Amino acid sequence: MPKSIRLGIIVPSSNTTMEYEFNKMKPKNATVHAARMKLKKVTAESLIEMETEAEKEALKLADAKVDVIAYGCTTGSLVKGADHATKIEQQITKATGTPAIATANAVLRALRELKATKISVATPYIEELDKLEEKFLNANGFKVLKIIGLGIEDNTEIGRLEPQVAYELAMKANVPEAEAIFISCTNFRTIEIIEKLEQELGKPVISSNTATLWNMLRKINYKGKITSYGKLLEKHL
């Protein structure tokens, strides 16, 4: 019987998607353990304020002896610039002694794994955050050919969106030259439509949650295959 895996995730308090999607996708021998940081509105100011709770919540997860901790917020781990996600990872690892990844860095690593440098991005965010995300991706070596957002600030509203919304937005974001599609936001439901998008577009599609889970499993040297949620998890673990 394979050793059990404990996955620790720190999510915004208003996030209703990441735990659900992780529990759907995770390996059978894994359990998901979540801590929460206060957030209602998805704005740069609110995300920066939320981060002040990260270390305290990470220490709680460390009490559960999780194998790896993810800072499960995309824009929350890029809002301060190109190296923001790396600083969060370093802070959590130093405080807890547990390997850590931040979603924004997980996305960069996933895109590099897929050898995609020219990308299209679909988000539920307001324009302020779309601009910061584009800047972060460009600063880390990617060319954002198109980025479109839904302009939603209320995070609970994002969590209520049906996966079909993500599907339609990704289709609009796609351009022929894009080598991959990235659907951003750990609170945006995507896992039901990723395979369909890949089949129809003929290119890899990742979401914040598929990239985060993939990077967490890579971090702890998990060997296996997770099917039904896109090429990243099926072919690159």
Long-range contacts (C-beta under 8 A, 24 or more apart in sequence): 1-29, 2-29, 3-29, 4-29, 4-30, 4-31, 5-29, 5-30, 5-31, 5-67, 5-220, 5-222, 6-30, 6-31, 6-33, 6-64, 6-65, 6-66, 6-67, 7-31, 7-32, 7-33, 7-66, 7-67, 7-68, 7-70, 7-213, 7-216, 8-33, 8-34, 8-35, 8-58, 8-61, 8-62, 8-64, 8-66, 8-67, 8-68, 8-69, 8-70, 8-98, 9-33, 9-34, 9-35, 9-69, 9-70, 9-72, 9-212, 10-34, 10-35, 10-36, 10-37, 10-54, 10-57, 10-58, 10-61, 10-69, 10-70, 10-71, 10-72, 10-73, 11-35, 11-36, 11-37, 11-72, 11-73, 11-186, 12-36, 12-37, 12-38, 12-39, 12-50, 12-72, 12-73, 12-76, 12-155, 12-186, 12-187, 13-37, 13-38, 13-39, 13-40, 14-39, 14-40, 14-155, 14-156, 14-159, 14-187, 15-39, 15-72, 15-73, 15-155, 15-159, 15-186, 15-187, 16-156, 16-159, 16-160, 16-187, 17-159, 17-186, 17-187, 17-188, 17-189, 17-209, 18-72, 18-186, 18-187, 18-209, 18-212, 21-189, 21-190, 21-191, 21-209, 22-209, 22-213, 24-191, 25-191, 25-209, 25-210, 25-213, 25-226, 25-229, 25-233, 26-213, 27-217, 27-222, 27-224, 27-226, 33-61, 33-64, 33-66, 35-60, 35-61, 37-73, 39-73, 39-76, 39-155, 40-154, 40-155, 40-156, 41-153, 41-154, 41-155, 42-75, 42-124, 42-125, 42-126, 42-129, 42-152, 42-153, 42-154, 42-155, 42-158, 43-126, 43-128, 43-129, 43-153, 44-75, 44-79, 44-128, 44-129, 44-132, 47-73, 47-75, 47-76, 47-79, 48-79, 48-80, 50-76, 51-76, 51-88, 54-88, 54-91, 54-92, 55-91, 55-92, 55-95, 58-92, 58-95, 58-96, 58-98, 58-100, 59-95, 59-96, 61-96, 61-98, 62-95, 62-96, 62-97, 62-98, 66-98, 67-98, 67-99, 67-220, 68-98, 68-99, 68-100, 68-101, 68-216, 68-219, 68-220, 69-96, 69-98, 69-99, 69-100, 69-101, 70-100, 70-101, 70-102, 70-103, 70-106, 70-212, 70-215, 70-216, 71-100, 71-101, 71-102, 71-103, 72-103, 72-186, 72-208, 72-212, 73-103, 73-186, 74-103, 74-104, 74-107, 74-133, 74-184, 74-185, 74-186, 74-208, 75-104, 75-125, 75-129, 75-132, 75-133, 75-184, 75-185, 76-103, 77-102, 77-103, 77-104, 77-105, 78-104, 78-132, 78-133, 78-136, 79-129, 79-132, 81-136, 81-139, 82-135, 82-136, 82-139, 82-140, 84-136, 99-219, 99-220, 101-212, 101-215, 101-216, 101-219, 103-186, 103-208, 103-211, 103-212, 104-136, 105-215, 106-208, 106-211, 106-212, 106-214, 106-215, 106-216, 107-182, 107-184, 107-206, 107-208, 107-211, 108-137, 108-140, 108-142, 109-211, 109-215, 109-218, 110-206, 110-210, 110-211, 110-214, 110-215, 110-232, 110-236, 111-142, 111-180, 111-182, 111-206, 113-214, 113-232, 113-236, 114-179, 114-180, 114-204, 114-206, 114-231, 114-232, 114-236, 115-179, 116-142, 116-179, 116-180, 116-203, 116-204, 117-141, 117-142, 117-143, 117-179, 118-142, 118-143, 118-145, 118-177, 118-178, 118-179, 119-143, 119-144, 119-145, 119-178, 119-179, 119-180, 119-181, 119-182, 120-144, 120-145, 120-146, 120-147, 120-170, 120-173, 120-174, 120-175, 120-178, 120-180, 120-181, 120-182, 121-146, 121-147, 121-148, 121-173, 121-181, 121-182, 121-183, 121-184, 122-147, 122-148, 122-149, 122-166, 122-169, 122-170, 122-172, 122-173, 122-181, 122-182, 122-183, 122-184, 123-147, 123-148, 123-149, 123-150, 123-169, 123-183, 123-184, 123-185, 123-188, 124-149, 124-150, 124-152, 124-158, 124-161, 124-169, 124-184, 124-185, 124-187, 124-188, 125-149, 125-150, 125-151, 125-152, 125-184, 125-185, 126-151, 126-152, 126-153, 127-151, 133-184, 145-175, 145-177, 145-178, 146-173, 146-174, 146-175, 146-178, 147-173, 148-172, 148-173, 155-187, 158-185, 158-187, 158-188, 159-187, 159-189, 161-188, 161-189, 162-189, 163-189, 163-190, 163-191, 163-192, 163-193, 164-193, 166-190, 166-193, 166-207, 167-193, 167-196, 167-197, 170-197, 170-205, 171-197, 171-200, 171-201, 174-201, 178-203, 179-203, 179-204, 180-204, 180-205, 180-206, 181-205, 181-206, 182-206, 182-207, 182-211, 183-207, 183-208, 184-208, 186-212, 191-229, 194-229, 194-230, 195-228, 195-229, 195-230, 198-230, 198-231, 204-230, 204-231, 204-232, 205-230, 206-230, 206-232
